[in-house]
């Protein structure tokens, strides 16, 4: 069994030489088996070990006995042991979540804390082949997609590894007996009040007896096969995310071409990743939310929906924009900055921007820039003042290359500028005429020509 785990570790590139591995040690058969096998492979893998035990404070004296048992094992093996006590009942009550969910979240928080504090490279947890089979069945009953059928990954982001995912429960129990490990038994694992226990104690044994005696191995093989397909689709989805999604101004914009050009299998994954990126979690985000977003795209511009985790999705000219509710309130400010033409200041602050101005003789080499936040103007066409402000009702300008004036409102609509951003885009005005909608359009009136003698260069920095 040690060889089986060793090759599983190597095949999945789980551990590198000289790494420090923190083992999640509950004291039960799975985690004790995991620790003992890794300890047996310590020299061959050239690794250092430590263990962390979480007391959920749910089982009174029994939990304290678990603590003492874990401490004793670590002392015998001469490895560091970290004990964390967390009142899971209190956490679950305060957050209105189940004990199972509270326990899982707090465990992984504690694992990460000790990992970072003491410089561990990986966290080894003791999920096994039976856990994999149980997880797959539970997800099937909830209605999962391909990602869910892949089950538990051998290596997960955040440095989580599962070295004994290749062993079934019978193998683990045999290993513990052969090595006289005498692990602790959590009696709550035999209570049918939890869904997973019902699957473990009732459904899988029934399937094994009546349909397939190798059901555990069969479900694990299925997960392995599907993981290969899933990896390929994930790769394609990540490429599409980079192509169609832009993160800006605390928002994520999904371009409408995603919905036009790509298959639904890709679209749904890109939406899920975008949601995860903006909310920093995909917890509670389900397929129904994904299809709500697709439906939003089909409804046309100006529509929006509330998603879970305080995220809003909005259709803006076919693009779907994800943003947090607490970033939605943008207020129109009436403040403006006015500078006399002959008193151009090198640097000036306007709200969230630092603005640089420079007057350059045309005789010198003036370089034009493709940067939307750097523009050049004919300085001598300015009569008295340079004004920096936000838009006002009725604003018009004469866009470069167009005869006559256009309303700013119409320009914004044509450029597909989101409605809530229009009031906070800075405007550069020369006297009473708009010369530049910053980041978008410049005016025909102040363009550089062959007769220009002096150039005003304006640069904006710090756009959020």
Secondary structure as GFF3:
##gff-version 3
##sequence-region A 1 464
A	DSSP	alpha_helix	2	11	.	.	.	ID=ss1
A	DSSP	beta_strand	20	24	.	.	.	ID=ss2
A	DSSP	alpha_helix	29	40	.	.	.	ID=ss3
A	DSSP	alpha_helix	42	45	.	.	.	ID=ss4
A	DSSP	beta_strand	48	55	.	.	.	ID=ss5
A	DSSP	alpha_helix	60	77	.	.	.	ID=ss6
A	DSSP	beta_strand	80	85	.	.	.	ID=ss7
A	DSSP	alpha_helix	88	95	.	.	.	ID=ss8
A	DSSP	alpha_helix	99	118	.	.	.	ID=ss9
A	DSSP	beta_strand	122	124	.	.	.	ID=ss10
A	DSSP	alpha_helix	129	142	.	.	.	ID=ss11
A	DSSP	alpha_helix	146	149	.	.	.	ID=ss12
A	DSSP	beta_strand	155	156	.	.	.	ID=ss13
A	DSSP	beta_strand	160	161	.	.	.	ID=ss14
A	DSSP	alpha_helix	169	178	.	.	.	ID=ss15
A	DSSP	three_ten_helix	187	190	.	.	.	ID=ss16
A	DSSP	alpha_helix	195	198	.	.	.	ID=ss17
A	DSSP	pi_helix	199	203	.	.	.	ID=ss18
A	DSSP	alpha_helix	204	210	.	.	.	ID=ss19
A	DSSP	alpha_helix	215	244	.	.	.	ID=ss20
A	DSSP	beta_strand	245	248	.	.	.	ID=ss21
A	DSSP	beta_strand	251	254	.	.	.	ID=ss22
A	DSSP	alpha_helix	257	261	.	.	.	ID=ss23
A	DSSP	alpha_helix	264	279	.	.	.	ID=ss24
A	DSSP	alpha_helix	287	299	.	.	.	ID=ss25
A	DSSP	beta_strand	304	306	.	.	.	ID=ss26
A	DSSP	beta_strand	311	316	.	.	.	ID=ss27
A	DSSP	beta_strand	319	324	.	.	.	ID=ss28
A	DSSP	three_ten_helix	325	327	.	.	.	ID=ss29
A	DSSP	beta_strand	337	340	.	.	.	ID=ss30
A	DSSP	three_ten_helix	341	343	.	.	.	ID=ss31
A	DSSP	beta_strand	347	350	.	.	.	ID=ss32
A	DSSP	beta_strand	353	361	.	.	.	ID=ss33
A	DSSP	beta_strand	374	378	.	.	.	ID=ss34
A	DSSP	three_ten_helix	379	381	.	.	.	ID=ss35
A	DSSP	beta_strand	385	389	.	.	.	ID=ss36
A	DSSP	beta_strand	396	397	.	.	.	ID=ss37
A	DSSP	beta_strand	406	407	.	.	.	ID=ss38
A	DSSP	alpha_helix	408	415	.	.	.	ID=ss39
A	DSSP	three_ten_helix	419	424	.	.	.	ID=ss40
A	DSSP	beta_strand	427	430	.	.	.	ID=ss41
A	DSSP	beta_strand	433	437	.	.	.	ID=ss42
A	DSSP	beta_strand	441	442	.	.	.	ID=ss43
A	DSSP	three_ten_helix	444	446	.	.	.	ID=ss44
A	DSSP	beta_strand	454	461	.	.	.	ID=ss45
###
